[in-house]
Amino acid sequence: MTPENRNSAIAAAVLLAVFGLGAFYLPTVMLAVGNFSTAVAGVIAVLFVAAFFMVFWLRGRSQRKRGG
């Protein structure tokens, strides 16, 4: 395994863990925030999903700049 492949695998594992834990706790957070404001709870869910896709968009931009 080359160092670049190893770094990519580590990054993928970290992203999977972060977003996996985030998705696991998202309903609890939304219910807690929903007691105060349903609109804010909805915004939190939208931001979570947007952040998931934003990571891949930023990675694609980075890869294009490096030419890989």
Phi and psi in degrees as GROMACS dihedral restraints (atoms count N, CA, C in turn):
[ dihedral_restraints ]
;  ai    aj    ak    al  type     phi  dphi    fc
    3     4     5     6     1   -76.6    20    10
    4     5     6     7     1   159.2    20    10
    6     7     8     9     1   -58.9    20    10
    7     8     9    10     1   -36.6    20    10
    9    10    11    12     1   -66.2    20    10
   10    11    12    13     1   -40.8    20    10
   12    13    14    15     1   -66.3    20    10
   13    14    15    16     1   -38.8    20    10
   15    16    17    18     1   -64.7    20    10
   16    17    18    19     1   -42.4    20    10
   18    19    20    21     1   -64.0    20    10
   19    20    21    22     1   -39.4    20    10
   21    22    23    24     1   -64.9    20    10
   22    23    24    25     1   -40.0    20    10
   24    25    26    27     1   -66.7    20    10
   25    26    27    28     1   -40.0    20    10
   27    28    29    30     1   -65.7    20    10
   28    29    30    31     1   -43.3    20    10
   30    31    32    33     1   -62.7    20    10
   31    32    33    34     1   -41.3    20    10
   33    34    35    36     1   -64.4    20    10
   34    35    36    37     1   -40.1    20    10
   36    37    38    39     1   -65.7    20    10
   37    38    39    40     1   -40.1    20    10
   39    40    41    42     1   -65.6    20    10
   40    41    42    43     1   -45.5    20    10
   42    43    44    45     1   -61.8    20    10
   43    44    45    46     1   -42.0    20    10
   45    46    47    48     1   -61.9    20    10
   46    47    48    49     1   -42.3    20    10
   48    49    50    51     1   -67.0    20    10
   49    50    51    52     1   -45.0    20    10
   51    52    53    54     1   -64.5    20    10
   52    53    54    55     1   -50.0    20    10
   54    55    56    57     1   -73.6    20    10
   55    56    57    58     1   -28.8    20    10
   57    58    59    60     1   -65.8    20    10
   58    59    60    61     1   -46.4    20    10
   60    61    62    63     1   -65.8    20    10
   61    62    63    64     1   -38.9    20    10
   63    64    65    66     1   -61.5    20    10
   64    65    66    67     1   -43.4    20    10
   66    67    68    69     1   -68.5    20    10
   67    68    69    70     1   -32.5    20    10
   69    70    71    72     1   -66.6    20    10
   70    71    72    73     1   -41.9    20    10
   72    73    74    75     1   -91.9    20    10
   73    74    75    76     1    -7.8    20    10
   75    76    77    78     1   -57.7    20    10
   76    77    78    79     1   -44.9    20    10
   78    79    80    81     1   -60.6    20    10
   79    80    81    82     1   -39.3    20    10
   81    82    83    84     1   -64.8    20    10
   82    83    84    85     1   -43.7    20    10
   84    85    86    87     1   -64.6    20    10
   85    86    87    88     1   -43.0    20    10
   87    88    89    90     1   -64.4    20    10
   88    89    90    91     1   -39.5    20    10
   90    91    92    93     1   -65.8    20    10
   91    92    93    94     1   -40.6    20    10
   93    94    95    96     1   -65.8    20    10
   94    95    96    97     1   -45.6    20    10
   96    97    98    99     1   -70.8    20    10
   97    98    99   100     1   -32.9    20    10
   99   100   101   102     1   -63.1    20    10
  100   101   102   103     1   -23.2    20    10
  102   103   104   105     1   -65.3    20    10
  103   104   105   106     1   -28.0    20    10
  105   106   107   108     1   -94.2    20    10
  106   107   108   109     1   -46.0    20    10
  108   109   110   111     1  -156.2    20    10
  109   110   111   112     1   121.2    20    10
  111   112   113   114     1   -70.1    20    10
  112   113   114   115     1   -32.7    20    10
  114   115   116   117     1   -63.8    20    10
  115   116   117   118     1   -43.3    20    10
  117   118   119   120     1   -65.8    20    10
  118   119   120   121     1   -37.8    20    10
  120   121   122   123     1   -62.0    20    10
  121   122   123   124     1   -41.0    20    10
  123   124   125   126     1   -65.3    20    10
  124   125   126   127     1   -39.4    20    10
  126   127   128   129     1   -64.1    20    10
  127   128   129   130     1   -39.2    20    10
  129   130   131   132     1   -60.8    20    10
  130   131   132   133     1   -43.1    20    10
  132   133   134   135     1   -64.2    20    10
  133   134   135   136     1   -43.1    20    10
  135   136   137   138     1   -64.0    20    10
  136   137   138   139     1   -42.6    20    10
  138   139   140   141     1   -64.9    20    10
  139   140   141   142     1   -36.3    20    10
  141   142   143   144     1   -63.0    20    10
  142   143   144   145     1   -46.8    20    10
  144   145   146   147     1   -66.5    20    10
  145   146   147   148     1   -41.3    20    10
  147   148   149   150     1   -63.2    20    10
  148   149   150   151     1   -39.2    20    10
  150   151   152   153     1   -63.4    20    10
  151   152   153   154     1   -37.3    20    10
  153   154   155   156     1   -59.1    20    10
  154   155   156   157     1   -47.9    20    10
  156   157   158   159     1   -75.5    20    10
  157   158   159   160     1   -29.4    20    10
  159   160   161   162     1   -62.6    20    10
  160   161   162   163     1   -36.9    20    10
  162   163   164   165     1   -60.6    20    10
  163   164   165   166     1   -44.7    20    10
  165   166   167   168     1   -71.3    20    10
  166   167   168   169     1   -34.1    20    10
  168   169   170   171     1   -64.3    20    10
  169   170   171   172     1   -45.7    20    10
  171   172   173   174     1   -65.0    20    10
  172   173   174   175     1   -37.4    20    10
  174   175   176   177     1   -65.9    20    10
  175   176   177   178     1   -39.4    20    10
  177   178   179   180     1   -62.9    20    10
  178   179   180   181     1   -41.7    20    10
  180   181   182   183     1   -62.8    20    10
  181   182   183   184     1   -42.1    20    10
  183   184   185   186     1   -64.2    20    10
  184   185   186   187     1   -41.9    20    10
  186   187   188   189     1   -64.7    20    10
  187   188   189   190     1   -39.5    20    10
  189   190   191   192     1   -64.7    20    10
  190   191   192   193     1   -39.2    20    10
  192   193   194   195     1   -65.9    20    10
  193   194   195   196     1   -36.0    20    10
  195   196   197   198     1   -81.5    20    10
  196   197   198   199     1   -10.9    20    10
  198   199   200   201     1    80.4    20    10
  199   200   201   202     1    20.3    20    10
